[in-house]
Amino acid sequence: MNIYICPKCNTAYISDISHSISYCLFDGTEMPIKTPYKKVYFRIKTPSYSSSNGFEPKDREEFNTEAINLFLDAGWEITQEAYSGRCSEVALNKQYLYLHPHHFTGAILPQNIKSIEEIINSAELFSCYKIDIYDDVYDLSDAQYLSVLEIKKNDIEKDLLELCSTKRKNLYVTSDILGTILRKHRIKRLVRGGFSYSSNDADYVFFKNVFEKLIDNGYIATSQTKNGIGYRTNTEKSYEYLALTKGENYG
């Protein structure tokens, strides 16, 4: 997926077409694509570290000192010192790495992955034996992210209605509906300290509000079941459901 940032209004869009129907009236011929970072795991071999027993105190101190100094010498800065239960974290501009003795993990620009591998392999106490590159990670403000989710709103509504569809009126869905929506529609953003999320995040609140609006407007019925609250798409409003699945906005 390409995400574009308008140089005039600083709003994020998922295509030039979606921006062209906005109120910005940007007259440029092309909008710059937002270059994604990558979620990267540098797999680390640290002979002095055991998964079951951890470090000896002296080995832990030596590992932390060497790991931090290598990145400091390369122009990075320390954003978190190691303490009980947490490892050190370093950052360069908006890139960051969490320095665990089994993996250095973070969001990295693709063009810098090779140079980071070289930094790691200049160490004496550990080495990088493998690199795993995962999802795109975007540098988006809450406002930019919400503008992208707003464009995808009808698709999100359609998926919610499909997830809550049942064959009979007395059947209700009790699975984690919002969790499924989050996994499908969430766009990973730069988050210091790893890739954990909470119910206070902008996207979770957005998805929850869309879900609750469908319930409030009668598109999804709810009922208490033995497994908690259940959800069912209201087939009696099927004509509106069909309009929604065609991409029309029900208001």
N, C-alpha and C positions, 0 to 999 in steps of 0.2 A: 504494500500500500504506500502510495506517495502522499505526503502531507506538504502542502504549500503554505507559506507565510506571506501575506500581502505586505509589501514594503510601505504601503500608505496607511492602512488601518491596523496592521499588526495582528490581524485575525487569522486563525488557522482554517484551512479548507482541505478536503480530500481530493479536489480536482479543480481545474480552472473553471469548469462549467458551473460548479456549485457557487463559486465566487462571483461569476458573471451575473447571477440573479440576485445578488445582495445589493445593499444600498451604498456600497463604498464608491462605486464608479471609478475604480482604478483603471487608468488608461494605458498601462504597460502591456507590451505584447506577450511577455512571459512572466510568470511568478516564480520566484526561487523555491526550489524544493528544499524542505527541511531535511538535512542530512541526519540519518539516524545513527545513534551510538549502537553498540552491540553488547549484549549481555555475554560476558566472557568468563570462562573458568580456565585459569592456568593451573593445570594439575601439577602438584609439587611433591617431590620426593625429599623427605627430611629424615635421614637415618636416626637422628637422636629422638624422634617423636614416635610414640606408640599410641595407636587408637584406643587401646584399653587402659594404658597407664599414663598417657600424656608425656610431659617433659619432666626431667629432673630440674630442680630450680635453676641450676647453673646453665643447663642447656637452653631453657626457656629464655633467660636473659640474653644469652649469646645470639639465639635465633632472632629475637626482637631487635636487638641492636644492629645486626648485620642487615636484616630486611629493611629497616627504616633508613639506615645510612645509605644503602644502595639507591633508594628512591630520592632521598634528599640530595645526593650528589647529582642526580639526573634532573633536578629542578622541581621535584614534587614537594609537597608540604604535608606535615602530619596534621590530620584532622581529628584523630582519636588515638590516645595512648592505650596500650594494652592494660587491662585490669582483670580481676577475677571473672572468668566466664566470657570475656570479650577479647578479641585480638585487635592489633593496631589497624588503623585505616589511614591511607594516604590519598592525596588528590592532586591533580594537575588541571587547573582551570575547572571544568565541570566533569572531568573524568575522575573516577575514584576506584580504589581497590581495597578490599578487606583481606588482610594478610594472615590467613590461617595456614598452619604448617602442612596441610594436605591440599590446599587450593587457595590461590589468590583470585578473588572474585570481585567483579564490578562491571561498570559501564565504561566502555572504551571506544574511541573512534577507530574504525577499521584500519586506517592507515598507520595507526600506532601500535598495533598488536605485535608486529615483528620486533620493533625496538624494545618493547616491554619484555618480550621473551629473552632478548639479549641481555637486558638488565638483570633479570632473574638468574640467567645462566652464568653470570659473572660472579655469583656467590660461591663461597667455599663450603657452607653448611647445608645447602639445599640446592635443588635444580628443578627445572621444568621438563617433564617428560611427555606432556601432551597438552594440547589446547582444544577446548570445546567452545564453539561459538553458537550461541542460541539466538534469542529473539532480538528484534529491533527495539531500541529504547530511545524515546524522543524527549528532547528538551522543550517542553510545552508548559506554559503557565496554566493555571486553572481556567482562566478565561478562554485561552486558545483551545484547550482540551474540550471544554464544554461546547465551544462552537462546532467542533468536529462531531461530538456526540449528538448535538442537535440535528445535524445533517443526517445522521444515521437513525434518528428517532423512530421513523416509521418501520424500519427493519427490526428495531428492538421491540416495538409494540407487536409486530407480527410474530416474532419468536416467542414472546410472552404468551400470546394467545394460543399458539400451537403447542407450547409446553403444557398449558393448562387444559388442553382438549381431552375429553373423555368420551367413551362410547355410550354411557348412560348418565342420566341426570343425578343418580344417587352415588356416582363414583366421583371421588375428588383426588387430586394430586397432592401428595404430602412431601414430595422430595424437595431438595434445595433449589427452588426456582431461580432465585437471585444469584446463587453460586454458579449455575449453568450460564446465565446471561453474562456474568462477569467474565467467566473463562472465554466466552466467545467474542465479546465486544470490547473488553478492556484493552486499552493501548498502554503499553508499559512506558512509564516516564522515569526520568532521573530521580532516584530516591536514595539519599545518602544512608549508609548503614545496611544496604542490602535491598531485597526485593519484597519485603513484607508490606502488607496493606492493612487498613482498618476500616471500620464502618463509618469513620468520619471523612474518608477520602471523597474528593469531588465526584468521581465516577460512581461510587457506591450510592451516594446520596441521589445522584441523577437517576440511576436505574431504579432505585427504591421509589422515587417520586413518580416515575413513569408507571411502575407497577401499581402503586396505590391509586393513581388517577384512573387506570383501567378498572380497578375494583370500584371506586367511587362512582364512576359513570355507568356501572352495570354491565360492563363487558366481561368481567370475571366475577363469579359468585364465590362466596366463602362459606365454610361450614366447619364446626368443631368435630373432629374425628378422634378415634382412640389413639392416633399418632400425632395429634396436634391439629392445628388449623390446616384445612384442605382447600384447594382451589380448583375451580372448574370454569372453562370458557362457557359463557351464556349463549347457547345455540339459538335462543329466541331472538337474539340480535344479530343473526347470521348475515343479514344483508349489509350491516355496517362492518362486520368482520370481513366479508368478501371485499368491500370497498377498501378496507385497510390493507389487505394482503396485495391489492393491486397498486399500493403505494399512494393512495389518496389519503389526505389528512382528515380525520373525522372531527377535528376541532377540540 
